Amino acid sequence: MNVTEPKYNIALNKYNQKIAAAATEDMVLNMGPQHPSTHGVLRLELITDGEIVKEVIPHIGYLHRCFEKHAESLTYQQTIPFTDRMDYLASMNNSHAFVMGVERMMGIDKEIPKRIEYIRVLVCELNRIASHLIAIGTYGIDIGAFTPFLWCFRDREHIMGMLEWASGSRMLYNYIWVGGLFYDLPVGFEERCSEFVTYFKPKMAELNELLTNNQVFINRTANIGVLPLDVAINYGCSGPMLRGSGLKRDLRRIDNYSVYPELEFDVPIGKGEMGAVGDCWDRYKVRVDEIAQSLRMVEQCLERLKKELKRTPDFDPRAKMPRKITPKAQDYYIRCEGAKGELGFYFMADGKSEIPFRVKARAPSFNNLSVLPELAKGVMIADLVAIIGSIDIVLGEVDR
């Protein structure tokens, strides 16, 4: 008889007990901050029971932009380039909101020429399309569809080229200024933009055939990450996140800012066509439908710019720019419908300085991300990837 057998059995029993105990314990996994499906330097701390996610704890702050601190040291006009660096995928919308707030504090918002207002809306809606194309393309590749990613980035390149032609910059434009624009549209811009719209409409139909109605994609997104409307409201969600849950709330309709009241467009909402209202598929579909509505607005802006608001030799896009921006002492909040949701700026002006006392940015991605722990309870790890992609965050805006 082997005298070591009892010792061996004791050691084996202890080992088996440890394995059994480990099988009942939760596991902590880190997803990010370099994980591709987190869409930037976001770290998610997952508490899992096997493949089931019990809790998600987002950790932010890896991409701090220092926007609000910059605003305390720079004039209103000098701060505009730093708004571009928050949601750097839809920079035009950021600067549009900031500039509108300063113009209203100065009382010059009614003096802005119509041509300038239509150009602002035109470039903002083009930028919204570009932002949604990134959201759709990267979402497809998160799920495992590679071709839509290439198609979306191919078509986005056309928009990037046009916005670079107009502003001189590819992503961070500094184009919309207080009282006007840095440049007028280049000669031939309207015609080239019309050609893009004609080219792009069939491409969106192809994308719907390839991805939107793809049964594999539907199975991965329908009934996943369902966000009830009351939860979305309580967490301050906005934009496609909120509209995906069934609420028709769009600040372009509610606040009627700029020339949006003069444009015809619909507000898409989630309807639960493939599953429950407010699931990942609904949020994706709202962005697809918003691209179609933005194209409608682009066409209407081009029509007005080519017929009623034609360029003239004496038109100066900087004519209404104030030489010195010193608003009266006041607190003022301005908001607009950004690509991700309600983008707002809260200004505190002392009435003496060209530098604001304080500027607080209300970033939609921050609120939309905050609801992730609610959406992720009890889902599979693979489904968590689908949920993150459906939120469409950009970390420059989350961290500010």
Contacts in CASP RR format, 6 or more apart in sequence:
PFRMAT RR
TARGET T0000
AUTHOR 0000-0000-0000
METHOD contacts of the structure
MODEL  1
MNVTEPKYNIALNKYNQKIAAAATEDMVLNMGPQHPSTHGVLRLELITDG
EIVKEVIPHIGYLHRCFEKHAESLTYQQTIPFTDRMDYLASMNNSHAFVM
GVERMMGIDKEIPKRIEYIRVLVCELNRIASHLIAIGTYGIDIGAFTPFL
WCFRDREHIMGMLEWASGSRMLYNYIWVGGLFYDLPVGFEERCSEFVTYF
KPKMAELNELLTNNQVFINRTANIGVLPLDVAINYGCSGPMLRGSGLKRD
LRRIDNYSVYPELEFDVPIGKGEMGAVGDCWDRYKVRVDEIAQSLRMVEQ
CLERLKKELKRTPDFDPRAKMPRKITPKAQDYYIRCEGAKGELGFYFMAD
GKSEIPFRVKARAPSFNNLSVLPELAKGVMIADLVAIIGSIDIVLGEVDR
26 47 0 8 1.000
26 48 0 8 1.000
26 49 0 8 1.000
26 54 0 8 1.000
27 47 0 8 1.000
27 48 0 8 1.000
27 49 0 8 1.000
27 50 0 8 1.000
28 45 0 8 1.000
28 46 0 8 1.000
28 47 0 8 1.000
28 48 0 8 1.000
29 45 0 8 1.000
29 46 0 8 1.000
29 48 0 8 1.000
29 381 0 8 1.000
30 43 0 8 1.000
30 44 0 8 1.000
30 45 0 8 1.000
30 46 0 8 1.000
31 37 0 8 1.000
31 38 0 8 1.000
31 43 0 8 1.000
31 44 0 8 1.000
31 46 0 8 1.000
31 384 0 8 1.000
32 38 0 8 1.000
32 41 0 8 1.000
32 42 0 8 1.000
32 43 0 8 1.000
32 44 0 8 1.000
33 40 0 8 1.000
33 41 0 8 1.000
33 42 0 8 1.000
33 43 0 8 1.000
33 59 0 8 1.000
33 62 0 8 1.000
34 41 0 8 1.000
35 44 0 8 1.000
37 142 0 8 1.000
37 385 0 8 1.000
37 388 0 8 1.000
37 389 0 8 1.000
38 44 0 8 1.000
38 388 0 8 1.000
39 138 0 8 1.000
39 388 0 8 1.000
39 389 0 8 1.000
39 392 0 8 1.000
39 393 0 8 1.000
39 394 0 8 1.000
39 395 0 8 1.000
40 63 0 8 1.000
40 395 0 8 1.000
41 61 0 8 1.000
41 62 0 8 1.000
41 63 0 8 1.000
41 395 0 8 1.000
42 58 0 8 1.000
42 59 0 8 1.000
42 60 0 8 1.000
42 62 0 8 1.000
42 369 0 8 1.000
42 393 0 8 1.000
42 395 0 8 1.000
42 398 0 8 1.000
43 58 0 8 1.000
43 59 0 8 1.000
43 60 0 8 1.000
43 62 0 8 1.000
44 56 0 8 1.000
44 57 0 8 1.000
44 58 0 8 1.000
44 59 0 8 1.000
44 372 0 8 1.000
44 384 0 8 1.000
44 388 0 8 1.000
45 56 0 8 1.000
45 57 0 8 1.000
45 58 0 8 1.000
45 59 0 8 1.000
46 53 0 8 1.000
46 55 0 8 1.000
46 56 0 8 1.000
46 381 0 8 1.000
46 384 0 8 1.000
47 53 0 8 1.000
47 54 0 8 1.000
47 55 0 8 1.000
47 56 0 8 1.000
47 57 0 8 1.000
48 54 0 8 1.000
48 381 0 8 1.000
51 380 0 8 1.000
51 381 0 8 1.000
51 382 0 8 1.000
52 378 0 8 1.000
52 379 0 8 1.000
52 380 0 8 1.000
53 376 0 8 1.000
53 377 0 8 1.000
53 378 0 8 1.000
53 379 0 8 1.000
53 380 0 8 1.000
53 381 0 8 1.000
53 384 0 8 1.000
54 377 0 8 1.000
54 378 0 8 1.000
55 373 0 8 1.000
55 376 0 8 1.000
55 377 0 8 1.000
56 372 0 8 1.000
56 373 0 8 1.000
56 376 0 8 1.000
56 377 0 8 1.000
56 384 0 8 1.000
57 373 0 8 1.000
58 369 0 8 1.000
58 370 0 8 1.000
58 372 0 8 1.000
58 373 0 8 1.000
60 369 0 8 1.000
60 395 0 8 1.000
60 398 0 8 1.000
60 399 0 8 1.000
61 398 0 8 1.000
61 399 0 8 1.000
62 395 0 8 1.000
62 399 0 8 1.000
63 395 0 8 1.000
63 396 0 8 1.000
63 398 0 8 1.000
63 399 0 8 1.000
64 399 0 8 1.000
64 400 0 8 1.000
65 82 0 8 1.000
65 85 0 8 1.000
65 86 0 8 1.000
65 396 0 8 1.000
65 399 0 8 1.000
65 400 0 8 1.000
66 400 0 8 1.000
67 82 0 8 1.000
67 83 0 8 1.000
67 85 0 8 1.000
67 86 0 8 1.000
67 359 0 8 1.000
67 361 0 8 1.000
67 400 0 8 1.000
68 358 0 8 1.000
68 359 0 8 1.000
68 360 0 8 1.000
68 361 0 8 1.000
68 400 0 8 1.000
70 79 0 8 1.000
70 82 0 8 1.000
71 79 0 8 1.000
71 82 0 8 1.000
71 356 0 8 1.000
71 358 0 8 1.000
71 359 0 8 1.000
72 355 0 8 1.000
72 356 0 8 1.000
72 357 0 8 1.000
72 358 0 8 1.000
72 359 0 8 1.000
73 355 0 8 1.000
74 82 0 8 1.000
74 355 0 8 1.000
75 325 0 8 1.000
75 354 0 8 1.000
75 355 0 8 1.000
76 102 0 8 1.000
76 178 0 8 1.000
76 325 0 8 1.000
76 354 0 8 1.000
76 355 0 8 1.000
76 356 0 8 1.000
77 177 0 8 1.000
77 178 0 8 1.000
77 325 0 8 1.000
79 98 0 8 1.000
79 356 0 8 1.000
79 359 0 8 1.000
80 95 0 8 1.000
80 98 0 8 1.000
80 99 0 8 1.000
80 174 0 8 1.000
80 176 0 8 1.000
80 177 0 8 1.000
80 178 0 8 1.000
81 172 0 8 1.000
81 174 0 8 1.000
83 91 0 8 1.000
83 94 0 8 1.000
83 95 0 8 1.000
83 97 0 8 1.000
83 98 0 8 1.000
83 361 0 8 1.000
84 91 0 8 1.000
84 94 0 8 1.000
84 95 0 8 1.000
84 171 0 8 1.000
84 172 0 8 1.000
84 173 0 8 1.000
84 174 0 8 1.000
85 91 0 8 1.000
85 172 0 8 1.000
85 396 0 8 1.000
86 94 0 8 1.000
86 361 0 8 1.000
86 363 0 8 1.000
86 394 0 8 1.000
86 396 0 8 1.000
86 397 0 8 1.000
86 400 0 8 1.000
87 93 0 8 1.000
87 94 0 8 1.000
87 131 0 8 1.000
87 338 0 8 1.000
87 339 0 8 1.000
87 340 0 8 1.000
87 343 0 8 1.000
87 363 0 8 1.000
87 365 0 8 1.000
87 394 0 8 1.000
87 396 0 8 1.000
87 397 0 8 1.000
88 171 0 8 1.000
88 172 0 8 1.000
88 394 0 8 1.000
88 396 0 8 1.000
89 130 0 8 1.000
89 131 0 8 1.000
89 134 0 8 1.000
89 171 0 8 1.000
89 339 0 8 1.000
89 394 0 8 1.000
90 127 0 8 1.000
90 128 0 8 1.000
90 130 0 8 1.000
90 131 0 8 1.000
90 338 0 8 1.000
90 339 0 8 1.000
90 340 0 8 1.000
91 127 0 8 1.000
91 171 0 8 1.000
91 172 0 8 1.000
91 173 0 8 1.000
92 120 0 8 1.000
92 123 0 8 1.000
92 124 0 8 1.000
92 126 0 8 1.000
92 127 0 8 1.000
92 163 0 8 1.000
92 173 0 8 1.000
92 175 0 8 1.000
92 176 0 8 1.000
93 124 0 8 1.000
93 127 0 8 1.000
93 128 0 8 1.000
93 336 0 8 1.000
93 337 0 8 1.000
93 338 0 8 1.000
93 339 0 8 1.000
93 343 0 8 1.000
94 338 0 8 1.000
94 343 0 8 1.000
95 173 0 8 1.000
95 174 0 8 1.000
95 175 0 8 1.000
95 176 0 8 1.000
96 120 0 8 1.000
96 124 0 8 1.000
96 176 0 8 1.000
96 258 0 8 1.000
96 336 0 8 1.000
97 334 0 8 1.000
97 335 0 8 1.000
97 336 0 8 1.000
97 338 0 8 1.000
97 343 0 8 1.000
97 344 0 8 1.000
97 345 0 8 1.000
98 334 0 8 1.000
98 345 0 8 1.000
99 176 0 8 1.000
99 177 0 8 1.000
99 178 0 8 1.000
99 179 0 8 1.000
99 180 0 8 1.000
100 109 0 8 1.000
100 257 0 8 1.000
100 258 0 8 1.000
100 334 0 8 1.000
100 336 0 8 1.000
101 109 0 8 1.000
101 332 0 8 1.000
101 334 0 8 1.000
101 345 0 8 1.000
101 347 0 8 1.000
102 178 0 8 1.000
102 325 0 8 1.000
102 327 0 8 1.000
102 347 0 8 1.000
103 109 0 8 1.000
103 112 0 8 1.000
103 178 0 8 1.000
103 179 0 8 1.000
104 332 0 8 1.000
104 334 0 8 1.000
105 327 0 8 1.000
105 328 0 8 1.000
105 330 0 8 1.000
105 332 0 8 1.000
105 347 0 8 1.000
105 349 0 8 1.000
106 178 0 8 1.000
106 322 0 8 1.000
106 325 0 8 1.000
106 327 0 8 1.000
108 179 0 8 1.000
108 320 0 8 1.000
108 322 0 8 1.000
111 179 0 8 1.000
111 320 0 8 1.000
112 179 0 8 1.000
112 180 0 8 1.000
112 320 0 8 1.000
113 315 0 8 1.000
113 319 0 8 1.000
113 320 0 8 1.000
114 259 0 8 1.000
114 304 0 8 1.000
114 309 0 8 1.000
115 305 0 8 1.000
115 309 0 8 1.000
115 311 0 8 1.000
115 315 0 8 1.000
116 179 0 8 1.000
116 180 0 8 1.000
116 181 0 8 1.000
116 317 0 8 1.000
116 320 0 8 1.000
117 258 0 8 1.000
117 259 0 8 1.000
118 259 0 8 1.000
118 301 0 8 1.000
118 304 0 8 1.000
118 305 0 8 1.000
118 309 0 8 1.000
119 181 0 8 1.000
119 184 0 8 1.000
119 185 0 8 1.000
119 301 0 8 1.000
119 305 0 8 1.000
119 317 0 8 1.000
120 176 0 8 1.000
120 181 0 8 1.000
120 258 0 8 1.000
121 258 0 8 1.000
121 259 0 8 1.000
121 260 0 8 1.000
121 263 0 8 1.000
121 297 0 8 1.000
121 301 0 8 1.000
122 193 0 8 1.000
122 298 0 8 1.000
122 301 0 8 1.000
122 302 0 8 1.000
122 305 0 8 1.000
123 163 0 8 1.000
123 166 0 8 1.000
123 167 0 8 1.000
123 173 0 8 1.000
123 175 0 8 1.000
123 176 0 8 1.000
125 294 0 8 1.000
125 297 0 8 1.000
125 298 0 8 1.000
125 301 0 8 1.000
126 159 0 8 1.000
126 162 0 8 1.000
126 163 0 8 1.000
126 193 0 8 1.000
126 294 0 8 1.000
126 298 0 8 1.000
127 159 0 8 1.000
127 163 0 8 1.000
127 339 0 8 1.000
128 290 0 8 1.000
128 294 0 8 1.000
128 338 0 8 1.000
128 339 0 8 1.000
129 159 0 8 1.000
129 291 0 8 1.000
129 294 0 8 1.000
129 295 0 8 1.000
129 298 0 8 1.000
130 156 0 8 1.000
130 159 0 8 1.000
130 160 0 8 1.000
130 163 0 8 1.000
131 339 0 8 1.000
131 340 0 8 1.000
132 287 0 8 1.000
132 288 0 8 1.000
132 290 0 8 1.000
132 291 0 8 1.000
132 294 0 8 1.000
132 339 0 8 1.000
133 152 0 8 1.000
133 153 0 8 1.000
133 155 0 8 1.000
133 156 0 8 1.000
133 159 0 8 1.000
133 291 0 8 1.000
134 152 0 8 1.000
134 153 0 8 1.000
134 156 0 8 1.000
135 287 0 8 1.000
135 389 0 8 1.000
135 392 0 8 1.000
136 148 0 8 1.000
136 152 0 8 1.000
136 207 0 8 1.000
136 211 0 8 1.000
136 284 0 8 1.000
136 287 0 8 1.000
136 288 0 8 1.000
137 148 0 8 1.000
137 149 0 8 1.000
137 151 0 8 1.000
137 152 0 8 1.000
137 153 0 8 1.000
138 149 0 8 1.000
138 389 0 8 1.000
139 284 0 8 1.000
139 389 0 8 1.000
139 390 0 8 1.000
139 392 0 8 1.000
140 148 0 8 1.000
140 149 0 8 1.000
140 211 0 8 1.000
140 217 0 8 1.000
141 148 0 8 1.000
141 149 0 8 1.000
142 385 0 8 1.000
142 386 0 8 1.000
142 388 0 8 1.000
142 389 0 8 1.000
143 217 0 8 1.000
143 220 0 8 1.000
143 221 0 8 1.000
143 385 0 8 1.000
143 386 0 8 1.000
145 210 0 8 1.000
145 211 0 8 1.000
145 214 0 8 1.000
145 216 0 8 1.000
145 217 0 8 1.000
147 210 0 8 1.000
148 207 0 8 1.000
148 210 0 8 1.000
148 211 0 8 1.000
151 203 0 8 1.000
151 206 0 8 1.000
151 207 0 8 1.000
151 210 0 8 1.000
152 207 0 8 1.000
155 200 0 8 1.000
155 203 0 8 1.000
158 196 0 8 1.000
158 199 0 8 1.000
158 200 0 8 1.000
159 196 0 8 1.000
160 170 0 8 1.000
160 171 0 8 1.000
161 170 0 8 1.000
162 189 0 8 1.000
162 192 0 8 1.000
162 193 0 8 1.000
162 196 0 8 1.000
163 169 0 8 1.000
163 170 0 8 1.000
163 173 0 8 1.000
163 175 0 8 1.000
164 170 0 8 1.000
165 186 0 8 1.000
165 189 0 8 1.000
165 192 0 8 1.000
166 175 0 8 1.000
166 183 0 8 1.000
166 185 0 8 1.000
166 186 0 8 1.000
166 189 0 8 1.000
167 173 0 8 1.000
167 174 0 8 1.000
167 175 0 8 1.000
167 182 0 8 1.000
167 183 0 8 1.000
168 183 0 8 1.000
169 175 0 8 1.000
174 182 0 8 1.000
175 181 0 8 1.000
175 182 0 8 1.000
175 183 0 8 1.000
176 182 0 8 1.000
177 318 0 8 1.000
177 321 0 8 1.000
178 321 0 8 1.000
178 322 0 8 1.000
178 325 0 8 1.000
179 318 0 8 1.000
179 320 0 8 1.000
179 321 0 8 1.000
179 322 0 8 1.000
180 317 0 8 1.000
180 318 0 8 1.000
180 320 0 8 1.000
180 321 0 8 1.000
181 317 0 8 1.000
181 318 0 8 1.000
182 317 0 8 1.000
182 318 0 8 1.000
183 317 0 8 1.000
184 311 0 8 1.000
184 315 0 8 1.000
184 317 0 8 1.000
185 305 0 8 1.000
185 311 0 8 1.000
187 311 0 8 1.000
190 302 0 8 1.000
190 305 0 8 1.000
190 306 0 8 1.000
193 298 0 8 1.000
193 302 0 8 1.000
194 299 0 8 1.000
194 302 0 8 1.000
197 295 0 8 1.000
197 298 0 8 1.000
197 299 0 8 1.000
197 302 0 8 1.000
200 295 0 8 1.000
201 295 0 8 1.000
204 288 0 8 1.000
204 291 0 8 1.000
204 292 0 8 1.000
207 288 0 8 1.000
208 288 0 8 1.000
211 217 0 8 1.000
212 284 0 8 1.000
212 285 0 8 1.000
212 288 0 8 1.000
218 274 0 8 1.000
218 281 0 8 1.000
220 280 0 8 1.000
220 383 0 8 1.000
220 386 0 8 1.000
221 274 0 8 1.000
221 279 0 8 1.000
221 280 0 8 1.000
221 281 0 8 1.000
221 284 0 8 1.000
221 386 0 8 1.000
221 390 0 8 1.000
222 274 0 8 1.000
222 275 0 8 1.000
222 276 0 8 1.000
222 279 0 8 1.000
222 280 0 8 1.000
222 281 0 8 1.000
223 275 0 8 1.000
223 276 0 8 1.000
223 279 0 8 1.000
224 279 0 8 1.000
224 280 0 8 1.000
224 281 0 8 1.000
224 379 0 8 1.000
224 383 0 8 1.000
224 386 0 8 1.000
224 387 0 8 1.000
225 278 0 8 1.000
225 279 0 8 1.000
225 280 0 8 1.000
225 375 0 8 1.000
225 376 0 8 1.000
225 379 0 8 1.000
225 383 0 8 1.000
225 386 0 8 1.000
225 387 0 8 1.000
225 390 0 8 1.000
226 276 0 8 1.000
226 277 0 8 1.000
226 278 0 8 1.000
226 279 0 8 1.000
226 375 0 8 1.000
227 237 0 8 1.000
227 241 0 8 1.000
227 244 0 8 1.000
227 245 0 8 1.000
227 278 0 8 1.000
227 279 0 8 1.000
227 283 0 8 1.000
227 371 0 8 1.000
227 374 0 8 1.000
227 375 0 8 1.000
228 245 0 8 1.000
228 278 0 8 1.000
229 245 0 8 1.000
229 246 0 8 1.000
229 247 0 8 1.000
229 277 0 8 1.000
229 278 0 8 1.000
231 371 0 8 1.000
231 374 0 8 1.000
232 241 0 8 1.000
232 242 0 8 1.000
232 245 0 8 1.000
232 247 0 8 1.000
232 371 0 8 1.000
233 242 0 8 1.000
233 247 0 8 1.000
235 367 0 8 1.000
235 370 0 8 1.000
235 371 0 8 1.000
235 374 0 8 1.000
236 242 0 8 1.000
236 367 0 8 1.000
236 370 0 8 1.000
237 245 0 8 1.000
237 367 0 8 1.000
237 368 0 8 1.000
237 371 0 8 1.000
238 249 0 8 1.000
238 340 0 8 1.000
238 341 0 8 1.000
238 342 0 8 1.000
238 364 0 8 1.000
238 367 0 8 1.000
238 368 0 8 1.000
239 249 0 8 1.000
239 250 0 8 1.000
239 337 0 8 1.000
239 338 0 8 1.000
239 340 0 8 1.000
239 341 0 8 1.000
239 342 0 8 1.000
239 364 0 8 1.000
239 368 0 8 1.000
240 283 0 8 1.000
240 286 0 8 1.000
240 287 0 8 1.000
240 290 0 8 1.000
240 340 0 8 1.000
240 341 0 8 1.000
240 392 0 8 1.000
241 283 0 8 1.000
241 341 0 8 1.000
241 364 0 8 1.000
241 368 0 8 1.000
241 371 0 8 1.000
241 391 0 8 1.000
241 392 0 8 1.000
242 249 0 8 1.000
242 341 0 8 1.000
243 249 0 8 1.000
243 250 0 8 1.000
243 267 0 8 1.000
243 268 0 8 1.000
243 269 0 8 1.000
243 270 0 8 1.000
243 286 0 8 1.000
244 269 0 8 1.000
244 270 0 8 1.000
244 277 0 8 1.000
244 278 0 8 1.000
244 282 0 8 1.000
244 283 0 8 1.000
244 285 0 8 1.000
244 286 0 8 1.000
245 270 0 8 1.000
245 277 0 8 1.000
245 278 0 8 1.000
245 282 0 8 1.000
246 269 0 8 1.000
246 270 0 8 1.000
246 271 0 8 1.000
246 277 0 8 1.000
246 278 0 8 1.000
246 282 0 8 1.000
247 269 0 8 1.000
248 267 0 8 1.000
248 269 0 8 1.000
249 267 0 8 1.000
250 267 0 8 1.000
250 337 0 8 1.000
251 257 0 8 1.000
251 335 0 8 1.000
251 336 0 8 1.000
251 337 0 8 1.000
251 342 0 8 1.000
252 260 0 8 1.000
252 265 0 8 1.000
252 336 0 8 1.000
252 337 0 8 1.000
253 260 0 8 1.000
253 267 0 8 1.000
255 335 0 8 1.000
255 336 0 8 1.000
257 336 0 8 1.000
263 296 0 8 1.000
263 297 0 8 1.000
263 300 0 8 1.000
263 301 0 8 1.000
264 296 0 8 1.000
264 300 0 8 1.000
265 293 0 8 1.000
265 294 0 8 1.000
265 296 0 8 1.000
265 297 0 8 1.000
266 293 0 8 1.000
267 293 0 8 1.000
268 285 0 8 1.000
268 286 0 8 1.000
268 289 0 8 1.000
268 290 0 8 1.000
268 293 0 8 1.000
269 286 0 8 1.000
270 277 0 8 1.000
270 278 0 8 1.000
270 282 0 8 1.000
270 283 0 8 1.000
270 285 0 8 1.000
270 286 0 8 1.000
271 277 0 8 1.000
271 282 0 8 1.000
272 278 0 8 1.000
272 279 0 8 1.000
272 281 0 8 1.000
272 282 0 8 1.000
273 281 0 8 1.000
273 282 0 8 1.000
273 285 0 8 1.000
274 281 0 8 1.000
274 282 0 8 1.000
275 281 0 8 1.000
275 282 0 8 1.000
280 386 0 8 1.000
280 387 0 8 1.000
280 389 0 8 1.000
280 390 0 8 1.000
283 390 0 8 1.000
283 391 0 8 1.000
283 392 0 8 1.000
284 390 0 8 1.000
287 392 0 8 1.000
324 354 0 8 1.000
325 354 0 8 1.000
326 351 0 8 1.000
326 352 0 8 1.000
326 353 0 8 1.000
326 354 0 8 1.000
327 347 0 8 1.000
327 349 0 8 1.000
327 351 0 8 1.000
328 349 0 8 1.000
328 351 0 8 1.000
329 349 0 8 1.000
329 350 0 8 1.000
329 351 0 8 1.000
329 352 0 8 1.000
330 347 0 8 1.000
330 349 0 8 1.000
330 351 0 8 1.000
331 346 0 8 1.000
331 347 0 8 1.000
331 348 0 8 1.000
331 349 0 8 1.000
332 346 0 8 1.000
332 347 0 8 1.000
332 349 0 8 1.000
333 344 0 8 1.000
333 345 0 8 1.000
333 346 0 8 1.000
333 347 0 8 1.000
334 344 0 8 1.000
334 345 0 8 1.000
334 347 0 8 1.000
335 342 0 8 1.000
335 343 0 8 1.000
335 344 0 8 1.000
335 345 0 8 1.000
335 362 0 8 1.000
336 342 0 8 1.000
336 343 0 8 1.000
336 344 0 8 1.000
337 343 0 8 1.000
338 364 0 8 1.000
340 364 0 8 1.000
340 365 0 8 1.000
340 368 0 8 1.000
340 392 0 8 1.000
340 393 0 8 1.000
340 394 0 8 1.000
340 397 0 8 1.000
341 364 0 8 1.000
341 368 0 8 1.000
342 362 0 8 1.000
342 364 0 8 1.000
343 361 0 8 1.000
343 362 0 8 1.000
343 363 0 8 1.000
343 364 0 8 1.000
344 361 0 8 1.000
344 362 0 8 1.000
345 359 0 8 1.000
345 360 0 8 1.000
345 361 0 8 1.000
345 362 0 8 1.000
346 358 0 8 1.000
346 359 0 8 1.000
346 360 0 8 1.000
346 361 0 8 1.000
346 362 0 8 1.000
347 356 0 8 1.000
347 358 0 8 1.000
347 359 0 8 1.000
348 356 0 8 1.000
348 357 0 8 1.000
348 358 0 8 1.000
348 359 0 8 1.000
349 356 0 8 1.000
349 357 0 8 1.000
350 357 0 8 1.000
361 400 0 8 1.000
363 397 0 8 1.000
363 398 0 8 1.000
363 400 0 8 1.000
364 397 0 8 1.000
365 391 0 8 1.000
365 392 0 8 1.000
365 393 0 8 1.000
365 394 0 8 1.000
365 395 0 8 1.000
365 396 0 8 1.000
365 397 0 8 1.000
365 398 0 8 1.000
366 397 0 8 1.000
366 398 0 8 1.000
366 400 0 8 1.000
368 391 0 8 1.000
368 392 0 8 1.000
368 393 0 8 1.000
369 391 0 8 1.000
369 393 0 8 1.000
369 398 0 8 1.000
371 391 0 8 1.000
372 387 0 8 1.000
372 388 0 8 1.000
372 391 0 8 1.000
375 387 0 8 1.000
376 384 0 8 1.000
376 387 0 8 1.000
379 387 0 8 1.000
END
